[in-house]
Amino acid sequence: MTGDGAAGRFAGRVAVVTGSTAEPSIGRACATRLGRDGASVVINGRDQERLDAAARALRAEGFDVVGVAGSMETESAAEALVDRAVEAFGGIDLIVSTVGGAPFPLGFDAISETQLLETVRINTWPTLALIRAALARGLADRAGSVVTISSGSPRKTTSAMVAYAASKAALNAMTRTIAADLAPKGVRVNAVSPGLVRTTATRASWEADGGRAAGSALPLGRLTEADDVAGAVAFLLSDDARQITGVNLDVDGGNHLLGGGWTPIR
């Protein structure tokens, strides 16, 4: 077990990690990192069979894990996830909201109003709903911490990512605003912005050569792994970051130093 001390730096704390069944994925890596550092973890995914398999794999590593199946796109789903954390482990301390995506990779001249608004909704509402549900079940009473998964896309100019970039810019603004609103309550809210990450969703971009070409295009010369993102998330959730709130941390191999276009699918 890693972390601060034999018990781990998150010993006694309860974490909820959405979108955490696929392997590799940012959500799965975050759930694994938090479990290794002593947290009890509630994982989530749409597919019950895949959720059960992920829970079994995490329990096999010795972690306290329960799973809640379902889409996080409704407030009732967020409430169910938080309720399960309280029922299973007695409360909620940590949130990692990874739900999002680019369902309509279209340029401004092709995307419809409905498609644009749906992209904004999927990249903002699940996070907002989950934070509200957690607050209703005592997140502030436990001096909780939240990390949202954003993207470097708002600083890029990829035509087909116009809706995705706009939606992540909205998430960034929402993260800062909620951080300011919750700071007096002792709750910290931060964001991590990955670039291209080696996950199941991006397999087509790295599988052929193991990510060498994609990694060589980055200033640090290697493709970002899901565990790289999980490490940053764990830091921001931890007491090491107790004076940090409202920040957006780039974890992208230096991609934010470069201009131009980019397809930032996690």
Long-range contacts (C-beta under 8 A, 24 or more apart in sequence): 1-36, 1-37, 1-38, 2-36, 2-37, 3-36, 3-37, 3-38, 7-38, 8-36, 8-37, 8-38, 8-39, 9-37, 9-38, 9-238, 9-239, 9-240, 10-34, 10-37, 10-38, 10-39, 10-93, 10-94, 10-234, 10-237, 10-238, 11-37, 11-38, 11-39, 12-38, 13-38, 13-39, 13-40, 13-93, 13-94, 14-39, 14-40, 14-41, 14-42, 14-85, 14-89, 14-90, 14-91, 14-92, 14-93, 14-94, 15-39, 15-40, 15-41, 15-42, 15-92, 15-93, 15-94, 15-95, 15-96, 15-237, 16-41, 16-42, 16-44, 16-81, 16-82, 16-85, 16-92, 16-94, 16-95, 16-96, 16-130, 16-134, 17-41, 17-42, 17-43, 17-44, 17-96, 17-98, 18-44, 18-72, 18-81, 18-96, 18-97, 18-98, 18-99, 18-126, 18-130, 19-44, 19-45, 19-72, 19-98, 19-99, 20-44, 20-45, 20-54, 20-96, 20-98, 21-45, 21-47, 21-50, 21-51, 21-53, 21-54, 21-67, 22-50, 22-199, 22-200, 22-201, 23-54, 23-57, 23-200, 24-198, 24-199, 24-200, 24-225, 24-226, 25-98, 25-199, 25-200, 25-201, 25-226, 25-266, 26-98, 26-149, 26-194, 26-197, 26-199, 26-226, 26-229, 26-230, 26-266, 27-96, 27-98, 28-54, 28-226, 29-225, 29-226, 29-227, 29-229, 29-230, 30-96, 30-98, 30-229, 30-230, 30-233, 30-234, 31-58, 31-65, 31-96, 32-58, 32-61, 32-63, 32-227, 32-230, 33-227, 33-230, 33-231, 33-233, 33-234, 34-94, 34-96, 34-234, 34-237, 35-61, 35-63, 35-64, 35-65, 36-61, 36-63, 37-234, 37-238, 39-93, 39-94, 40-64, 40-65, 40-88, 40-89, 41-65, 41-66, 42-66, 42-67, 42-68, 42-81, 42-84, 42-85, 42-88, 42-89, 43-67, 43-68, 44-68, 44-69, 44-70, 44-72, 44-81, 45-69, 46-70, 46-71, 64-89, 72-97, 72-99, 72-126, 72-129, 72-130, 73-99, 73-121, 73-122, 73-125, 73-126, 74-129, 75-129, 75-132, 75-133, 77-129, 78-126, 78-129, 78-130, 78-132, 78-133, 79-133, 79-136, 81-130, 81-133, 82-130, 82-133, 82-134, 82-136, 82-137, 83-137, 85-137, 86-137, 86-138, 91-137, 91-138, 91-142, 92-134, 92-137, 92-138, 92-139, 92-142, 92-144, 93-139, 93-142, 93-143, 93-144, 93-145, 94-144, 94-145, 94-146, 94-237, 95-130, 95-131, 95-134, 95-139, 95-144, 95-145, 95-146, 95-147, 96-146, 96-147, 96-149, 96-233, 96-237, 97-126, 97-127, 97-130, 97-131, 97-146, 97-147, 97-148, 97-149, 98-149, 98-266, 99-126, 99-127, 100-126, 100-149, 100-151, 100-167, 100-168, 100-171, 100-266, 101-164, 101-201, 101-265, 101-266, 102-161, 102-163, 102-164, 102-264, 102-265, 104-163, 105-160, 105-161, 105-164, 105-263, 106-160, 106-162, 106-163, 107-159, 107-160, 107-162, 108-159, 108-162, 111-162, 111-163, 115-163, 116-163, 116-166, 119-163, 119-164, 119-166, 119-167, 120-163, 120-166, 120-167, 120-170, 122-167, 123-164, 123-167, 123-168, 123-170, 123-171, 124-167, 124-170, 124-171, 124-174, 127-171, 127-174, 127-175, 128-174, 128-178, 131-178, 131-189, 135-182, 135-187, 139-187, 140-182, 140-185, 140-186, 140-187, 143-186, 143-187, 144-186, 144-187, 144-188, 145-187, 145-188, 145-189, 145-190, 145-236, 145-237, 145-238, 145-241, 146-178, 146-187, 146-188, 146-189, 146-190, 147-189, 147-190, 147-191, 147-192, 147-233, 147-236, 147-237, 148-175, 148-189, 148-190, 148-191, 148-192, 149-191, 149-192, 149-194, 149-229, 149-233, 149-266, 150-175, 150-191, 150-192, 150-193, 150-248, 151-193, 151-194, 151-195, 151-264, 151-266, 152-193, 152-194, 152-195, 152-250, 152-252, 152-255, 152-256, 152-262, 152-264, 153-262, 153-264, 155-256, 156-260, 156-261, 156-262, 156-264, 157-259, 157-260, 157-261, 158-261, 158-262, 158-263, 158-264, 159-261, 160-263, 161-261, 161-262, 161-263, 161-264, 164-264, 168-193, 172-248, 175-246, 175-248, 176-246, 179-245, 179-246, 180-246, 183-245, 183-246, 188-236, 188-241, 188-242, 188-244, 188-245, 189-245, 189-246, 190-236, 190-241, 190-244, 190-245, 190-246, 190-247, 190-248, 190-249, 191-247, 191-248, 191-249, 192-229, 192-232, 192-233, 192-236, 192-248, 192-249, 192-251, 193-248, 193-249, 193-250, 193-251, 193-252, 193-256, 194-224, 194-229, 194-251, 194-252, 194-264, 194-266, 195-224, 195-250, 195-251, 195-252, 195-253, 195-255, 195-256, 195-262, 195-264, 196-223, 196-224, 196-252, 196-255, 196-262, 196-263, 196-264, 196-265, 197-223, 197-224, 197-225, 197-226, 197-228, 197-229, 197-266, 198-223, 198-224, 198-225, 198-226, 199-226, 199-266, 201-265, 201-266, 202-265, 202-266, 205-263, 215-253, 218-252, 218-253, 218-254, 218-255, 219-253, 219-254, 219-255, 219-257, 219-258, 220-253, 220-254, 221-253, 222-253, 223-253, 224-251, 224-252, 224-253
